[in-house]
C-alpha cells in the first residue's frame, strides 16, 4: 500500500504538468502584485523539472521503505511526503476557490485521489502506531516546510538546470 504514495503523487503531478502551461498566464494575472514579481520568471520547464524531481524522490523513498521495512526514518519520510500531499490537496482547493473561482491544475486528482488516500493512510498510521507520537506530530511542521520553502527552493534550483 505504501507504493500508492508515489504512484498517486505521480498521477497528480501528471495532471499538473498537463494543465499548468495553459494556466500559467492566468495564474500570474490573478496573483497579488507582490507575488507576481516573484512568480513572473517561473517557466513551464521549471515546473516540469520540479514535478519530476518530487515524483522521483517519492519513488526513491518508497523504494527505501521497501528495502528496509523496519527503518523508522524511511517510513517517517514517506509519511512526511504524504502529509505534504495532504497539505497540497487543501492548498489546491483553496487556490481553486479563491484565486480561480473554479478549476486549478491538479485539483481533480488532489480531491479525488490524494485527499482521501492521505486521510486514510495517516489515520491508519496513527491507529496502528507506525510512528511514535512525537514523530507523528513532527509531520505537521515538516509538511509545511516541505510544501512551502523547500518546494519554492526546488523551483529556484530548477531555474538553473
C-alpha positions as CSV (number, residue, x, y, z in Angstrom):
1,X,0.0,0.0,0.0
2,X,2.9,2.4,0.7
3,X,3.7,2.3,-3.1
4,X,0.5,4.2,-3.6
5,X,2.2,7.3,-2.1
6,X,4.5,7.9,-5.1
7,X,2.0,6.4,-7.6
8,X,-0.8,8.7,-6.7
9,X,1.6,11.6,-6.4
10,X,2.8,10.8,-10.0
11,X,-0.8,10.9,-11.3
12,X,-1.4,14.2,-9.5
13,X,1.9,15.7,-10.9
14,X,1.0,14.5,-14.4
15,X,-2.3,16.4,-14.1
16,X,-0.4,19.5,-13.0
17,X,2.2,19.1,-15.8
18,X,-0.5,18.7,-18.4
19,X,-2.6,21.7,-17.5
20,X,-0.1,24.1,-16.0
21,X,1.2,25.6,-19.2
22,X,-2.3,26.8,-20.2
23,X,-2.9,28.2,-16.7
24,X,0.4,30.0,-16.1
25,X,-0.6,33.4,-17.7
26,X,-3.9,33.2,-15.8
27,X,-2.1,32.4,-12.5
28,X,0.3,35.3,-13.0
29,X,-2.6,37.7,-13.8
30,X,-4.5,36.7,-10.6
31,X,-1.7,36.8,-8.1
32,X,-1.4,39.8,-5.8
33,X,1.2,42.3,-7.2
34,X,3.9,41.4,-4.7
35,X,3.7,37.7,-5.6
36,X,3.6,38.5,-9.4
37,X,7.2,39.7,-9.2
38,X,8.3,36.5,-7.6
39,X,6.3,34.2,-9.9
40,X,6.7,36.0,-13.2
41,X,10.1,34.4,-14.1
42,X,8.6,30.9,-13.5
43,X,8.6,28.8,-16.6
44,X,6.8,25.7,-17.6
45,X,10.1,23.9,-17.8
46,X,10.9,24.7,-14.2
47,X,7.6,23.4,-13.1
48,X,8.0,20.2,-15.1
49,X,11.5,19.7,-13.7
50,X,10.3,20.3,-10.1
51,X,7.4,17.9,-10.6
52,X,9.8,15.2,-12.0
53,X,12.2,15.7,-9.1
54,X,9.4,15.5,-6.5
55,X,8.0,12.4,-8.1
56,X,11.4,10.8,-8.3
57,X,12.2,11.5,-4.7
58,X,8.8,9.9,-3.6
59,X,9.6,6.7,-5.6
60,X,13.1,6.6,-4.1
61,X,11.8,6.9,-0.5
62,X,9.1,4.3,-1.2
63,X,11.9,2.0,-2.6
64,X,13.9,2.7,0.6
65,X,10.9,1.7,2.7
66,X,10.5,-1.4,0.6
67,X,14.2,-2.4,1.0
68,X,14.3,-1.5,4.7
69,X,10.7,-2.1,6.1
70,X,12.0,-1.7,9.7
71,X,13.5,1.7,9.1
72,X,11.5,4.3,11.0
73,X,13.4,7.1,9.2
74,X,12.3,5.8,5.8
75,X,8.7,5.4,6.9
76,X,8.7,8.8,8.5
77,X,9.9,10.4,5.3
78,X,7.3,8.6,3.2
79,X,4.6,9.7,5.6
80,X,6.1,13.2,5.5
81,X,5.7,13.2,1.8
82,X,2.0,12.1,2.2
83,X,1.5,14.8,4.8
84,X,2.8,17.4,2.3
85,X,0.5,15.8,-0.3
86,X,-2.5,16.3,2.1
87,X,-1.5,19.9,2.6
88,X,-1.1,20.3,-1.2
89,X,-4.7,18.9,-1.7
90,X,-6.1,21.5,0.7
91,X,-3.9,24.2,-1.0
92,X,-5.4,23.2,-4.4
93,X,-8.9,23.5,-3.0
94,X,-8.2,27.0,-1.6
95,X,-6.4,28.2,-4.8
96,X,-9.2,26.9,-7.0
97,X,-11.9,28.6,-4.9
98,X,-10.1,31.9,-4.0
99,X,-7.8,32.5,-7.0
100,X,-9.5,30.8,-9.9
101,X,-13.2,30.5,-8.9
102,X,-13.2,27.0,-10.3
103,X,-10.5,24.6,-11.5
104,X,-6.8,24.8,-10.8
105,X,-4.2,22.5,-12.3
106,X,-4.1,19.4,-10.1
107,X,-7.4,20.0,-8.4
108,X,-9.2,16.8,-9.7
109,X,-6.5,14.3,-8.5
110,X,-5.9,16.3,-5.3
111,X,-9.5,16.0,-4.3
112,X,-10.4,12.6,-5.8
113,X,-7.2,10.7,-5.1
114,X,-4.8,12.4,-2.8
115,X,-7.1,13.9,-0.1
116,X,-9.0,10.6,0.6
117,X,-5.8,8.5,0.4
118,X,-3.9,10.9,2.7
119,X,-6.6,10.8,5.3
120,X,-6.8,7.0,5.1
121,X,-3.1,6.4,5.3
122,X,-2.3,9.0,8.0
123,X,-5.3,7.8,10.1
124,X,-4.1,4.2,9.7
125,X,-0.5,5.2,10.7
126,X,-1.9,6.8,13.9
127,X,-4.3,3.9,14.7
128,X,-1.6,1.3,14.2
129,X,1.1,3.4,15.8
130,X,3.6,3.2,12.9
131,X,5.5,6.1,14.5
132,X,5.9,7.5,17.9
133,X,3.6,10.3,18.9
134,X,6.4,13.0,18.7
135,X,7.3,11.6,15.3
136,X,3.7,11.9,14.1
137,X,3.4,15.5,15.4
138,X,6.7,16.3,13.6
139,X,4.9,15.6,10.4
140,X,2.9,18.8,10.7
141,X,5.8,21.3,10.6
142,X,7.7,19.0,8.3
143,X,4.8,19.1,5.7
144,X,4.6,22.9,6.0
145,X,8.3,23.2,5.4
146,X,8.3,20.7,2.5
147,X,5.3,22.2,0.8
148,X,6.4,25.8,1.2
149,X,10.0,26.8,1.5
150,X,11.6,23.6,0.2
151,X,9.3,23.5,-2.8
152,X,10.0,27.1,-3.6
153,X,13.7,26.4,-3.3
154,X,13.4,23.5,-5.7
155,X,11.7,25.8,-8.3
156,X,14.6,28.2,-7.9
157,X,17.1,25.4,-8.4
158,X,15.4,24.1,-11.5
159,X,15.8,27.6,-13.0
160,X,19.5,26.9,-13.2
161,X,19.1,23.4,-14.7
